[in-house]
Each structure stands twice: as C-alpha cells, then as structure tokens.
Amino acid sequence: MEFSFPWPMSQGEWLAWTSAVVTVALGLVLFLAPGFGFRLLRLQPHPEKPEAVAEGRSRFAGFYLGLGLTAVLLAQPLLYMALGFSWLFTAFGRMLGMMSDGANTPYNWAALVVDLLLAALPLAFAFGFWS
C-alpha cells in the first residue's frame, strides 16, 4: 500500500483544502507558541495557572492539528464536512457569546466572519456546491 499526497484537483477542493491548511496553521501556532496564539485569540492565562497554557497546547492545538491534518492528508469529502461543521459550531458558539455574554465587540464580528468563511469553504465542497 502506497501513500501519496492527495493534491487538490478542483477549485472547490482547493477552497476546502485552504480551510484545512488555515486550521493546521492555527493549530501549529497554538502548539508551538501558545503565548502568541493566546494573544492572537485574545485570551490571557493567569500566570499562577500554568495548566492554562497546557490546555492551549493540548485541547486547542490538538483538535485543530488533528482535524486539519487529517483533512489535508486524506482529502475525503466527509472529513471536509467534519471540518466545516466544526468551524460552523465555532461560529455558533461565538454568536451565542456575543448575544448572551456581552462579547459584542468588533473583534468578535471579524472573527465571526472568519469562522463562517472557514466553515463555508469545506461545506460547499462537501455538499457539491463547488466541484
């Protein structure tokens, strides 16, 4: 059994692949430089709680890297669908926070647009809107 890197072949697959690569990049930043990643996401761990940084490396980076790399390396429509729904639920959680937690800020509006874009790209490919 040989493994070959599945290079995207269509415009829709390129867009879905781009979402996966952005997810991997965010995961790498959180994994290798969690302090910078937290500042990028506007999070600040307490200095007396080093386990907060470990959460960033493990939970945040682990899921981003795991799902993103799987989508990039295997390039299956169902994996792109999982990636898209993950970003869609991220956007939904952000909207909930904006409505009920008083987090209605320009940063969250910009991040919501990015979340929705990262959700739309793989979902449009997985559901056949872009082939």
C-alpha positions, 0 to 999 in steps of 0.5 A, a space after each residue: 500500500 502506497 501513500 501519496 499526497 492527495 493534491 487538490 484537483 478542483 477549485 472547490 477542493 482547493 477552497 476546502 483544502 485552504 480551510 484545512 491548511 488555515 486550521 493546521 496553521 492555527 493549530 501549529 501556532 497554538 502548539 508551538 507558541 501558545 503565548 502568541 496564539 493566546 494573544 492572537 485569540 485574545 485570551 490571557 492565562 493567569 500566570 499562577 495557572 500554568 495548566 492554562 497554557 497546557 490546555 492551549 497546547 493540548 485541547 486547542 492545538 490538538 483538535 485543530 492539528 488533528 482535524 486539519 491534518 487529517 483533512 489535508 492528508 486524506 482529502 475525503 469529502 466527509 472529513 471536509 464536512 467534519 471540518 466545516 461543521 466544526 468551524 460552523 459550531 465555532 461560529 455558533 458558539 461565538 454568536 451565542 457569546 456575543 448575544 448572551 455574554 456581552 462579547 459584542 465587540 468588533 473583534 468578535 464580528 471579524 472573527 465571526 466572519 472568519 469562522 463562517 468563511 472557514 466553515 463555508 469553504 469545506 461545506 460547499 465542497 462537501 455538499 457539491 456546491 463547488 466541484 
